[in-house]
Structure formats: structure tokens, C-alpha cells
Amino acid sequence: MKAKDYFNPDPKKPRTKDGLIVSRKVKALRDMRKGVTPMKNAQGPSSTVLLSSGETGNRKRPYEVNPTIFPNNGGKTWTNLEDKPQQAYDEALKRGEVVGFKSAKRAEKFAYGKKWKEGDAKKSANKMYREDKKAGKLYTQSEQFKADKQRVKQSRKNK
């Protein structure tokens, strides 16, 4: 048993801190929507989780990933907040579905599904990530990211 598990009453469950999931992230995400009827996507396959990543004001975990679609009545109906990132974040925070990261790249890869998807879905996620990276569409490749990274470093130094 690891030392950090002494602080977690049930070491098999994900640990949370400040409302963020901070350990066993893959398990937490896979269990998050277990038993829910998937939402039908216009793009093709069905989904139970569509994730968004972003930067926050948290000092220890400045990058977060949260779902943007939410099941109602066991997945009979879905609330899609892909176009409303702040509302999606607020809803995910209320449901305890926000995952915290120390690294922007890890958060971005997690949001694409490179770490937690399985089988063909994982292959598809890896392909999409590589295509977006090649096209320069990733947040971690943007000028905005470089500016945000400098701001985060400055805020850490000032505190």
C-alpha cells in the first residue's frame, strides 16, 4: 500500500482534491458513465463522454479536463454543452467529473482519449491526435499556450 492510500479511505476509488479527480483518472473516467445508454453522434459512432481540456487558476493542477455532454435519466436524453464550455465546466464540477493535471500535454492527450479509450476507439483517438498535431491544431502548439504557460510560471513565482 502506498503512503497516499492511507489518506484515501478506499484506495480502489479515485482520490479527489478541491473537487478535482487527482488519482486513478483512467478508472474514474471509465466508471463515470458505466451503464448509460450512449448518445448518437452526427459524426458516426456513439459516445458517452466527449472531453474538453483547458487551463484554470489552480496552482497545483493548472490544467483540467471535463466532459461536455451529460446524460439524463440513464442516457435516455443528453444535454450537449460542446458549444458552451463554461456551462459544461460548471455542470461537470457539480457532478464531480473534472480531472486535474499538472501538464497541459497530458491533459490534452487525456481529452483526446489516448490514455483511457480501448480497442478501435483508442486507435481512432490516436489517429485523430496525430492528424491534429500534424495540422498544428493542438492547444499546446498555439501562441496562446505559450503566453498562458509564461503567465502560470509567473503566478507560481509570485506566490
N, C-alpha and C positions, 0 to 999 in steps of 0.2 A: 504494500500500500504506500502510495506517495504521500509526502507531507501535506500537499494541498488538499488531498482527500479527507484529511482529518477535519477540515473546515466545512466540508460538504457532507451533510447528514446522510445522503445517499450517493456514494461515489459512482454509481452507474448512470445517474442522471446528470444532465449538463448543469454546470455552475453558472450562476448569474451574478452580475455586479453592476450596480447603478442601472438596473433594468436591461442590461445587455447580456446576451449569451456569450460567455467567455471561454468555456471549455466544452469538449465533446460537441463541436459545432456541426460536424457531418451527421452525427447521430441525431442531434436536435432537429436539423433540417429534414432528415428523412422521416422522423417521427411526427413532425409538425402537422402534416396533413394526411396521416395514415387513416385509411377507411373513408376518405372523402371522394365523392364522385368527381372525376376530373372535368375541367372546363374545356369546351371545344374551342380550338383556336382557328382563326381565319387562315393562318399560315400553313396549317396542316395538322400535326399531332396535337393531342390534348395535353393540358398542363394542370398541375395542382399548385405549382409555385413558379412565379416569374419574379426574378430578383432585380433590385436596383442597388447600386453602390454609390456612396458619397462620403464627403468629409464633414465632420462635426466639430464641436468645440471641446470634446472630451480630451483631456491631456494624455491619459494612458493609452486610450484606444481611439485615435482621431479619425479612423475610417470605419464606416458601418455599412452593413448590407441588410436590406429589408425587402419583404415581399411587396408586390404591387397589386396582386389580386387576392381576394379574400372570399372564402366560402361562407355561405349562409345556409342553414338547415341541412348540414351534412353534405353540401355541394350541390343541392338541388338548384340553387341560384348562386350567382357570383357577383361580387362587387369589383369592378375593374377600375383601378385608380392609376393606371400607367401614365396617363397624361396629367395627373395631379400629384407630383412627387411629395409635396409637403403633407397632403392629406393621407397619402399611402404610408408615409413615415409615422404620422401620428397614430393611425389605426394599428400599424404593426407594433408600435411601442405599447399601446393599450393592450394588445393581445400577447405581449411578451415574445415577439418574434423578430427582434432586432439583434443581429450578430455583430459584435465588436472585433476590430482588427487593429494591430499596430502598424501594418504595412498596407499601402494603397494597392500594390500589385497583388497581394494575397486576397484582399477584399474583391478586387476586380475579377480575378480568376475564380473565386468562390461564386460571385454573382453570375458568371457565365456557366457555371456548373462543372468546371474541370475537376473539382475535388469531390463532389458529392453525388453526381449522377452515375448511373451504372449502365453497362451494356452499350446498345446502339445510341442511346441518349447521350452517353459520355463521349462517344466518337463524334457525334454531331456537334456537341458543345465545344470539343477541342478544335474541330474544323472551323466553326464559326469564330472562335477566338483567334485562330491563326489568320483567317481571312481579314478580320477587323484589324488585327495588328499590322498585317502587310499593307492595308489601306490607310493606316495611320488614324483609325477611328477611336482608339482607346484613350480614356481619360488620362492615363499615366504617360501618354505620348504628347499631350497637349501643353501649350504655353500656360494655360490656366493652372494645370497641375504643378508646374514649376513654381509659379507665383504662390500657390497655396502651400507648397512644401516649404518655401522660404518663410512664409508667414507663421507656419506651425513651429518651425525651428526657433524663430524669434520669440514667439509666445512662451516656449519652453525655457528659453534663456532668461526671460524677464520674470519668471515665477520662482 
